[in-house]
Amino acid sequence: MTTTNRSIVAGVFADEQHAQQAMADLQDAGFPENQIRYSPHKSGANILDTLTDMGLEQEEAAYYNTEFQQGRTIVTVKDNARQQEATTIMQRNGAYDASRRMSQTSGATEEAQPIQLREERLQATTERVQTGEVDLRKEVVTEQQTLDVPVTHEKSTSSAALARVRSLTPPLARARLSAFP
């Protein structure tokens, strides 16, 4: 920012968000609202006369007016004693001024230029979405069937058991039992 013996400090911001943050930081540092001017870009607007009325030289005011007409935001601070502090706050928020831009175009830089670093982050999510329908049915069929199932069974007897049965039965029944081997 230009910090000469005048009481005006002006800065150019590439976007309104950084300009608004600089204004908030200036107010937090104790600069009253009536010392801070904020000029967001408006199509067809011109701030040349306002800047020269504030005390900027014609060439510098023309530079800021051109930046303004190209869509950038201009912030000015009018303070006789704290120009360097205002300059530092605006630079910290990404501002540049006429002297820095003019020295860059001539190939000489007075001080290191801050570069705003940006990054993008992708947050992927999944969402269940219906893509079609299917109808399912279940049919139960009951039918009667008759089947021949072979059944086998075995009988076994021991000769000792058969002898015991013979001794206990009367003689007539024994004759019938002896027919069985």
For each residue, the residues with C-beta under 8 A, 3 or more apart:
1: 9 10 11 83 86 87 90 91 95 97 99 100
2: 9 10 60 97 98 99
3: 9 83 84 87
4:
5:
6: 55 56
7: 55 78 79 80 83
8: 54 55 56 76 77 78
9: 1 2 3 76 77 78 79 83 86 87 90 97
10: 1 2 51 56 60 64 74 75 76 77 97 98
11: 1 22 74 75 76 87 90 91 95 96 97
12: 64 67 72 73 74 95 96 97 101
13: 16 18 19 22 72 73 74 75 93 94 95
14: 18 72 94
15: 18 19 73
16: 13 19 20 40 73
17: 20 21
18: 13 14 15 21 22 93 94 95 116
19: 13 15 16 22 23 38 40 73 75 93 95
20: 16 17 23 24 38
21: 17 18 24 25 93
22: 11 13 18 19 25 26 75 89 90 92 93 94 95
23: 19 20 26 27 36 38 75
24: 20 21 27 28
25: 21 22 28 29 89 92 93
26: 22 23 29 31 36 77 86 89 90
27: 23 24 30 31 32 33 36
28: 24 25
29: 25 26 85 89
30: 27
31: 26 27 35 36 77 79 82 86
32: 27 35 36
33: 27 36
34:
35: 31 32 77 78 79
36: 23 26 27 31 32 33 75 76 77
37: 54 74 75 76 77 78
38: 19 20 23 73 74 75
39: 47 50 68 73 74 75 76
40: 16 19 73
41: 45 68 69 71 72 73
42: 45
43:
44:
45: 41 42 68 69
46: 49 65 69
47: 39 50 51 64 65 68 74
48: 51 52 61 62 65
49: 46 52 53
50: 39 47 53 54
51: 10 47 48 54 56 60 61 64 65 74 76
52: 48 49 55 56 57 58 61
53: 49 50
54: 8 37 50 51 76 78
55: 6 7 8 52
56: 6 8 10 51 52 60 61 64
57: 52 60 61
58: 52 61 62
59: 62 63
60: 2 10 51 56 57 63 64 98
61: 48 51 52 56 57 58 64 65
62: 48 58 59 65 66
63: 59 60 66 67 98 101 102
64: 10 12 47 51 56 60 61 67 68 74 98
65: 46 47 48 51 61 62 68 69
66: 62 63 69 70
67: 12 63 64 70 72 74
68: 39 41 45 47 64 65 72 73 74
69: 41 45 46 65 66
70: 66 67
71: 41
72: 12 13 14 41 67 68
73: 12 13 15 16 19 38 39 40 41 68
74: 10 11 12 13 37 38 39 47 51 64 67 68
75: 10 11 13 19 22 23 36 37 38 39 90 95
76: 8 9 10 11 36 37 39 51 54
77: 8 9 10 26 31 35 36 37 83 86 90
78: 7 8 9 35 37 54
79: 7 9 31 35 82 83 86
80: 7 83
81:
82: 31 79 85 86
83: 1 3 7 9 77 79 80 86 87
84: 3 87 88
85: 29 82 88 89
86: 1 9 26 31 77 79 82 83 89 90
87: 1 3 9 11 83 84 90 91 97
88: 84 85 91 92
89: 22 25 26 29 85 86 92 93
90: 1 9 11 22 26 75 77 86 87 93 95
91: 1 11 87 88 94 95 96 114
92: 22 25 88 89 114
93: 13 18 19 21 22 25 89 90
94: 13 14 18 22 91 114 116
95: 1 11 12 13 18 19 22 75 90 91
96: 11 12 91 100 101 113
97: 1 2 9 10 11 12 87 100 101
98: 2 10 60 63 64 101 102
99: 1 2 102 103 110
100: 1 96 97 103 104 109 110 111 113
101: 12 63 96 97 98 104 105
102: 63 98 99 105 106
103: 99 100 106 108 109 110
104: 100 101 107 109 113
105: 101 102
106: 102 103
107: 104
108: 103
109: 100 103 104 112 113
110: 99 100 103
111: 100
112: 109
113: 96 100 104 109
114: 91 92 94
115:
116: 18 94
117:
118:
119:
120:
121:
122:
123:
124:
125:
126:
127:
128:
129:
130: 133
131:
132:
133: 130
134:
135:
136:
137:
138:
139:
140:
141:
142:
143:
144:
145:
146:
147:
148:
149:
150:
151:
152:
153:
154:
155:
156:
157: 161 162
158: 161 162
159: 162 163
160: 163 164
161: 157 158 164 165
162: 157 158 159 165 166 177 180
163: 159 160 166 167
164: 160 161 167 168
165: 161 162 168 169 177
166: 162 163 169 174 177 178
167: 163 164
168: 164 165
169: 165 166 173 174 177
170: 173 174
171: 174 175
172: 175 176
173: 169 170 176 177
174: 166 169 170 171 177 178
175: 171 172 178 179
176: 172 173 179
177: 162 165 166 169 173 174 180
178: 166 174 175
179: 175 176
180: 162 177
181:
